[in-house]
């Protein structure tokens, strides 16, 4: 893994931004300047626009032009960093000059130039040190030996040349030799306000010599604000008095910057994996609304790509490529917005909190609230709204944003940030929010055998994550290879009876069991051949045990409803997975199977007894009735039956309880009989029933004779159970 270091380029061969021509022309202009007067050139550009890279190419151009010249200019890259004060800055500057001017013994003029520069810089140094020693204290120079201090004072008092004389001699030597000195000072805008002031005073008051050219690189706005702060004057006017020739870095064409970004992104993705895919239509929307508006410089490109490379390498199997690039962009370039999104999951995902709040929300008021909150972040609100509406469909709907082409399909399948379980991975990189990795699910879809998939289903069911597994598979049904459809359907059918069949995970949500019924129908529905679809269901039916009776009954009943049969009254051709002839054959086999099982086993204890008996009663009413009458000869069986027909309800306030439907059993047993048998039951034997079944029995008693026994909560039922146990 490699990262772009964001270092400036060294030569035109590395130029990606098309700045070579500009740099070449600027280098030629500087080299061709033939007047003796000093010159100050300003190179203006925002941070990240490549000022340092341009300076490097300018220096290369000057070196190329003067390669064969006897009057090759002296080039100084002066870096004014970490100096202690203005006096120290001046000393450093002249030290750099003296280091660069190395006289040739055969060139008297240059030897004289070096001598005059040394004299001038020595006097400057003495004056600066004297200014430190003057005033109210000599303490700053007491660190030197006494002998040095005496010599220092003596030299100040007996110097035979003053500063003006030394300066004139230096200026004459610079003109006489014709020696050009080009001083480049970069990143002035990165200095403190007082340091920026010192640099300009150095250039204007101390270092203003003939044949000396200064090239000052800076962000104009930053420097102007700094000058205004320390001088209390118009910074722009101050700058104009010093900069004689200003150059603005050419505006980089958006298309060029986009090309660079996309090239780097493509290289990054290819380096991570060759199996990453994305939706071209959605990517176009994301790039237009969420990425392109924020990227303005090459530095922006490099910072986003570097961060994306690190994040995506860790998470590419569990996140959407498009969303990860978009969110990485604002993480780097608009961090306030990124943090705000991460802290407000319920605004962007279909969480239970969002569902509840949206029922009582006025969309106009909500939109104004969002606008005000975004404004408080001091970001571009309109741009932020475009970003949010593109990535989060429910947010776009909540604020009635009709201007964004919202692409909301397959959010779960493609692992977008708008999917509740994936959201945190984009912000806190918490994979714990993803109960089942997409890697495991893809293995189930593409490669694992029957027993391996069964083991995984059992594991996830025991861990409580089977619901997530089923929901993920539903989102990926169209991605299942055709030759794996039968295998996937068979494995889920085999374990389906063990899945939770209550919706306690969330109010108004389908249970895991119900989700799996739909999943099996969707998988089998993808099989083109009707005979093959029938054979899958038939093979399963012929090999089921009593615990799987409810599963196959539920599935057959769905097909019956599609034909408008049994309790159905409207046909749905799309749901008719098999022909009516084959459906009738499944009915016959179902009757045979249930009659075979009840010869040796009771079916009251099985899950989904209600649908099991309902289908049997519809298909073979007489035998179903005889079965119940025989079972009801024993009072304990009446209580077991009562538990078997109970169905759980979940309230909006997280309350829950058990309800009972006796409609299809009315010819066999009445509510009065059940109530009487429960009341007569010896409560000392309650332990014959599980705690849940005890609650069911208590719920029936509390709801007996009432119009709506759904109103009986588990809390009330538990109180009755305690009374039963206390009174025995």
Residue pairs with C-beta under 8 A, 6 or more apart in sequence:
1 271
1 309
1 310
1 313
3 306
3 309
3 310
4 264
4 302
4 305
4 306
6 299
6 302
6 303
6 306
8 50
8 52
8 53
8 55
8 56
9 15
9 50
9 53
9 56
9 57
10 56
10 60
11 56
11 57
11 60
12 20
12 23
12 24
12 57
12 60
14 53
15 53
15 57
16 260
16 298
17 50
17 53
17 252
17 256
17 257
17 260
17 298
18 252
18 253
18 256
19 50
19 53
19 54
19 57
19 249
19 250
20 57
22 54
22 249
22 250
23 54
23 57
23 58
23 61
24 57
24 61
26 43
26 54
26 58
26 61
26 247
27 57
27 58
27 59
27 60
27 61
27 62
27 65
28 61
28 65
30 41
30 58
30 62
30 182
30 213
30 215
31 61
31 62
31 65
31 66
31 73
33 39
33 180
33 213
36 175
36 210
36 211
37 210
38 208
38 209
38 210
38 211
38 212
38 213
38 214
39 212
39 213
39 214
39 244
39 245
40 203
40 213
40 214
40 216
40 242
40 243
40 244
40 245
41 213
41 214
41 215
41 216
41 243
41 244
41 245
41 246
41 247
42 216
42 218
42 220
42 239
42 243
42 245
42 246
42 247
43 51
43 54
43 55
43 215
43 216
43 217
43 218
43 247
43 249
44 218
44 219
44 220
44 246
44 247
44 248
44 249
45 51
45 54
45 217
45 219
45 248
45 249
46 219
46 296
46 297
47 189
47 219
47 297
47 299
48 296
48 297
48 298
48 299
48 300
49 249
49 252
49 297
49 298
49 299
50 249
50 297
50 298
51 186
51 187
51 217
51 218
51 249
52 186
52 187
52 217
54 217
54 249
55 184
55 186
55 215
55 217
58 184
58 215
59 75
59 77
59 184
62 73
62 75
62 182
63 75
66 72
66 73
71 178
71 179
71 180
73 179
73 180
73 181
73 182
74 100
74 101
74 179
74 180
74 181
74 182
75 100
75 182
75 184
76 96
76 97
76 100
76 181
76 182
76 183
76 184
77 184
77 186
78 93
78 96
78 183
78 184
78 185
79 185
79 186
80 89
80 92
80 93
80 185
80 191
80 195
80 198
80 199
83 89
83 92
83 195
85 198
86 198
86 201
86 202
87 128
87 129
87 131
87 132
89 195
89 198
89 199
89 202
90 124
90 128
90 202
90 206
91 124
91 125
91 128
93 202
93 206
93 207
94 117
94 120
94 121
94 124
94 125
95 121
97 117
97 121
97 181
98 114
98 117
98 118
98 121
100 181
101 110
101 113
101 114
101 117
101 179
102 114
103 110
103 111
103 113
103 114
104 110
104 111
105 111
107 177
109 173
109 176
109 177
110 177
110 179
112 173
112 176
112 177
113 170
113 173
113 174
113 176
113 177
113 179
116 166
116 169
116 170
116 172
116 173
117 170
117 173
119 161
119 166
119 169
119 170
120 163
120 166
120 167
120 169
120 170
123 159
123 161
123 162
123 163
123 166
124 163
124 206
126 152
126 155
126 156
126 159
127 163
129 141
129 152
130 156
132 140
132 141
133 140
133 141
141 149
141 152
142 149
144 152
170 209
171 209
171 210
174 181
174 209
174 210
174 211
174 212
175 210
175 211
178 211
179 211
180 211
180 212
180 213
181 209
181 211
181 212
181 213
182 212
182 213
182 215
183 207
183 212
183 213
183 214
183 215
184 215
184 217
185 199
185 203
185 214
185 215
185 216
185 217
186 217
187 217
187 218
188 196
188 199
188 216
188 217
188 218
188 223
189 196
189 218
189 219
189 222
189 223
189 226
191 199
191 226
192 226
193 226
193 227
193 229
193 230
194 230
196 223
196 226
196 227
196 230
197 226
197 227
197 230
197 231
199 216
200 227
200 238
200 242
203 214
203 216
203 242
204 242
207 214
216 243
220 236
220 239
223 235
223 239
224 235
224 236
224 238
224 239
225 235
226 235
227 233
227 235
227 238
227 239
228 234
228 235
231 238
252 297
252 298
254 292
257 295
257 296
257 297
257 298
257 301
258 292
258 295
260 298
260 301
261 291
261 295
261 301
261 304
261 305
264 301
264 302
264 305
265 305
265 308
265 325
268 305
268 308
268 309
268 312
269 276
269 312
269 321
271 309
272 309
272 312
272 313
272 316
273 316
276 316
276 321
277 321
278 320
278 321
278 322
279 322
279 407
279 414
281 407
282 322
282 407
283 321
283 322
285 390
285 404
285 405
285 407
286 322
286 323
286 325
286 326
286 390
286 391
289 386
289 387
289 389
289 390
289 404
290 326
290 329
290 330
290 386
290 387
290 390
290 391
291 325
291 326
291 329
293 383
293 386
294 300
294 329
294 330
294 333
294 334
294 383
295 301
295 304
295 329
295 333
300 332
300 333
303 332
303 333
304 325
304 328
304 329
304 332
304 333
307 328
307 331
307 332
308 324
308 325
308 328
311 324
311 328
311 429
312 319
312 321
312 324
312 328
314 429
315 324
315 425
315 429
315 431
316 324
317 437
317 438
317 439
318 415
318 422
318 425
318 431
318 434
318 437
318 438
319 415
319 417
319 422
319 425
319 426
320 414
320 415
320 416
320 417
320 422
322 416
323 391
323 416
323 417
323 418
323 426
324 426
326 387
326 390
326 391
327 338
327 341
327 391
327 417
327 426
327 427
330 337
330 338
330 341
330 387
331 338
334 379
334 384
336 377
336 378
336 379
337 374
337 377
337 379
337 384
337 387
338 427
340 373
340 374
340 377
341 348
341 388
341 427
342 426
342 427
342 428
345 351
345 420
345 423
345 424
346 353
346 354
346 357
347 354
347 370
347 392
347 395
347 398
348 388
348 391
348 392
348 394
348 395
348 417
348 418
348 423
349 392
349 394
349 418
349 419
349 420
349 423
350 394
350 420
351 420
352 506
352 507
354 394
355 507
355 508
358 398
361 398
363 398
363 399
363 400
364 400
366 398
366 399
367 399
367 400
370 385
370 399
371 381
371 385
374 381
374 384
374 385
375 381
377 384
385 399
385 401
386 403
386 404
388 395
388 396
389 395
389 396
389 399
389 401
389 403
389 404
389 406
390 396
390 404
390 406
391 416
391 417
391 418
392 417
392 418
393 406
393 407
393 408
393 411
393 418
394 418
395 401
396 404
396 406
397 406
408 418
410 475
411 418
411 419
412 419
412 471
412 472
412 474
412 475
413 475
413 476
413 478
413 479
415 422
415 438
416 422
417 423
417 426
421 433
421 434
421 435
421 468
422 433
422 434
423 433
424 430
424 433
425 431
425 433
425 434
431 437
435 460
435 463
435 465
435 468
435 469
436 460
436 465
436 468
436 469
436 472
438 472
440 456
441 469
441 472
441 473
441 476
444 453
444 456
444 473
444 488
445 473
445 476
445 479
445 480
445 481
445 484
445 488
446 481
446 484
448 456
449 487
450 487
450 490
450 491
453 487
453 488
453 491
454 491
454 494
454 495
456 469
457 466
457 469
457 491
457 492
457 495
458 495
458 498
460 466
460 468
460 469
461 495
461 498
461 499
466 499
466 500
466 512
467 500
467 505
467 512
467 515
470 492
470 499
470 512
470 515
470 516
470 519
471 515
473 488
473 492
473 519
474 515
474 518
474 519
474 522
477 519
477 522
477 523
477 526
478 526
480 488
480 523
480 526
482 526
482 527
485 523
485 524
485 526
485 527
486 527
486 532
486 536
488 523
489 520
489 523
489 524
489 536
490 536
490 539
490 540
492 516
492 519
492 520
492 523
493 520
493 540
493 548
493 551
493 552
493 555
494 540
494 548
496 513
496 516
496 517
496 520
496 548
496 551
497 547
497 548
497 550
497 551
497 606
497 607
497 608
498 607
499 511
499 512
499 513
499 516
500 511
500 512
500 513
501 511
501 512
501 513
501 514
501 607
501 608
501 648
502 511
502 648
502 650
502 656
503 509
503 510
503 511
503 650
504 648
504 650
504 656
505 512
507 650
507 651
507 652
507 654
508 652
510 518
513 608
517 554
517 555
517 558
520 555
521 555
521 558
521 575
521 577
524 533
524 536
524 537
524 577
525 533
525 577
527 533
527 536
530 577
530 578
530 579
530 582
533 577
533 578
534 577
534 578
534 579
534 582
534 585
534 586
537 552
537 555
537 556
537 577
537 578
537 586
538 582
538 585
538 586
538 589
540 548
540 552
541 552
541 586
541 589
541 590
541 593
542 589
542 593
544 551
544 552
544 593
545 597
546 597
546 601
546 603
546 606
547 606
547 607
549 593
549 594
549 597
549 603
549 606
549 608
549 612
550 606
550 607
550 608
550 609
550 611
550 612
551 608
552 590
553 590
553 608
553 611
553 612
553 614
553 615
553 616
554 608
554 611
556 583
556 586
556 587
556 590
556 615
557 566
557 611
557 614
557 615
558 575
559 575
559 576
559 577
559 578
559 583
559 586
560 566
560 568
560 583
560 615
560 618
561 567
561 568
561 572
561 575
562 568
562 571
562 572
562 573
562 574
562 575
562 576
562 577
563 571
563 576
563 580
563 583
564 570
564 571
566 615
566 618
578 586
587 619
590 615
590 616
590 619
591 616
591 619
591 620
591 623
594 603
594 612
594 616
595 623
597 603
598 627
602 631
602 637
602 640
603 609
603 612
603 613
604 631
604 637
604 640
604 641
604 643
604 644
605 640
605 644
606 612
606 644
609 644
609 645
610 644
610 645
610 647
610 661
613 624
613 628
613 664
613 665
614 664
616 623
616 624
617 624
617 625
617 664
625 667
625 668
628 641
628 665
628 668
628 669
629 668
631 637
631 641
632 638
632 641
632 668
632 669
635 677
635 680
635 681
636 688
638 669
638 673
638 674
638 677
639 677
639 678
639 681
639 689
639 697
641 669
641 674
642 660
642 674
642 678
642 696
642 697
642 700
643 689
643 693
643 696
643 697
645 660
645 661
645 662
645 665
646 658
646 659
646 660
646 696
646 699
646 700
647 658
647 659
647 660
647 661
648 656
648 657
648 658
648 659
649 656
649 657
649 658
649 659
649 710
650 656
651 657
651 713
655 713
655 714
655 715
656 713
656 714
657 699
657 710
657 711
657 712
657 713
657 714
657 716
657 717
658 695
658 696
658 699
658 700
658 712
658 714
658 717
659 699
659 703
659 709
659 710
660 699
660 700
660 703
660 709
662 669
662 670
662 671
662 674
671 704
674 700
675 700
675 701
675 704
678 697
678 700
678 701
679 701
681 697
682 728
683 724
683 725
683 727
683 728
684 728
686 694
686 721
686 724
686 725
689 697
694 721
695 714
695 717
695 718
695 721
696 717
698 717
698 718
698 720
698 721
698 724
699 709
699 712
699 714
699 717
700 709
701 720
702 709
702 712
702 716
702 717
702 720
703 709
703 710
703 711
703 712
706 712
